[in-house]
Amino acid sequence: MTSRRTFLRPLTTDQLGQKTSKQVHFDKAATAGSKRTAEGSLAEQSVGPKKRTAFGDLTNAKEKKHNGLSKKPVLNKTTKGLMVKNNKKATVLLGKQRTKITDDSGETIDLTQDSQSSSQESSGSSSSDSEIEFLNKKNVQLSQEIRPSTEEKVPDGVDDVDAENRLNTYEVPLYVRDIFEYYKQREEKFMVSGYLDKQSHLTTNMRAILVDWLVEVQENFELNHETLYLAVKLVDLYLTKVEVTRENLQLVGSTAMFIAAKFDERVPPALDDFLYICDDAYNREELVGMEMSILKTVDFDLGVPLSYSFLRRFAKCARAPMNILTLARYILETSLMDYQFIQYKDSEMAAACLLLALKMKKTGEWSKTMIYYTGYNIEHLMPIAVALNTMLTSPSHKNLNTIKSKYSHSVFFEVALTPPVDMVELTVDIS
């Protein structure tokens, strides 16, 4: 049985009650050797040993298990289970393991795994390659035929950003606009109003310290950014309805991250890992009890539209390069600590952060295309952008530097070092 490793020092009651720059301490040996890349993955660094997560490196074990095995022949799976007929009287039946094609001469070609292997050995796989190419062409033809005739056309002067991915099923170009319109409708259900006036034991500074700590948890466990944003949202939704003491605030935060990880991660950390990062200040029964309390409070509805998801969509619509997207992510992640921004919708925050990033880099504009895809004009977003710029210029929590240190690294294009915009220059478009 392997011993556990200390990643985070737990938040104490004293630390939650005062401003300090040492809320959480990282074991340098544990974190040396890895940094999160600009889109959420970790790039191996040349210094120090490779960092291992608290719950073990399961990926390496799986890769070793499959090493040396022959690769299965690749067939396009788009038409799996479909029957396609064309003017050449070709019939394609794609089952679980068996594929047959009948050509013009009436000859049946068996494309099972065994026959493909033998065919490759005897004829250099030329026959199977040509048939797979035939299948791919049929997939393109089929995708064009099943495209809805009622598909919405973009207005004149608006860039159809999804047109280039029309045949890419992973981009779901036929439905992506409907998906995000549905997200915007769902936002109304998860709106958070000011709740600290109802919390007699908590302050804005305590909430900021908790969010700063959650960012470190996300980084150390190498969790997705969606997990972090969902966890913060669950904390706010819970505190809106339930009064919490200062001693239990970290329990709420760690449990919210535990729930978010189970919802979003492929391999979430174990429950014991969340107890350990709290220095065993809570036991299993308390964490499980808090998990049930949070889930009941949100009515087990975890499909929360997140500002992070909106930001990625809006950046794609703006055709923003990676450095602009990363700068907008830095602004958005910093805003998680600031209590004043909980009143806004997630889509509003995402659009305002992207607008401010474009202004800070002095590139692009809030065009007709962005108004169409986001649903917000520049007059609507400017007050939020001004507040965000003020947050960067004069931060309320100067001692909480986890996010700024994170985005000052080269893998994030050092976007945290970008100076804020002059207020006069920021508002020139609406003056």
Sequence and secondary structure as in RCSB ss.txt:
>XXXX:A:sequence
MTSRRTFLRPLTTDQLGQKTSKQVHFDKAATAGSKRTAEGSLAEQSVGPKKRTAFGDLTNAKEKKHNGLSKKPVL
NKTTKGLMVKNNKKATVLLGKQRTKITDDSGETIDLTQDSQSSSQESSGSSSSDSEIEFLNKKNVQLSQEIRPST
EEKVPDGVDDVDAENRLNTYEVPLYVRDIFEYYKQREEKFMVSGYLDKQSHLTTNMRAILVDWLVEVQENFELNH
ETLYLAVKLVDLYLTKVEVTRENLQLVGSTAMFIAAKFDERVPPALDDFLYICDDAYNREELVGMEMSILKTVDF
DLGVPLSYSFLRRFAKCARAPMNILTLARYILETSLMDYQFIQYKDSEMAAACLLLALKMKKTGEWSKTMIYYTG
YNIEHLMPIAVALNTMLTSPSHKNLNTIKSKYSHSVFFEVALTPPVDMVELTVDIS
>XXXX:A:secstr
            HHHHTS  S SS   HHHHTTEEE TTS EEE SSS     TT  HHHHHHHHHTT       
  TTTT EEE TT  EEEE SS EEEE TT  EEE  HHHHHHHHHHHTTHHHHHHHHHHHHHHHHHHHHTS TT
     TT   TTGGGTT GGG TTTHHHHHHHHHHHGGGG     TTT TT  HHHHHHHHHHHHHHHHHTT  H
HHHHHHHHHHHHHHHHS   GGGHHHHHHHHHHHHHHHH SS   HHHHHHHTTTSS HHHHHHHHHHHHHHTTT
      HHHHHHHHHHHTT  HHHHHHHHHHHHHHTT GGGGGS HHHHHHHHHHHHHHHTT     HHHHHHHS
  HHHHHHHHHHHHHHHHS S TT  HHHHHTTSGGGTTGGGS    HHHHTGGG 
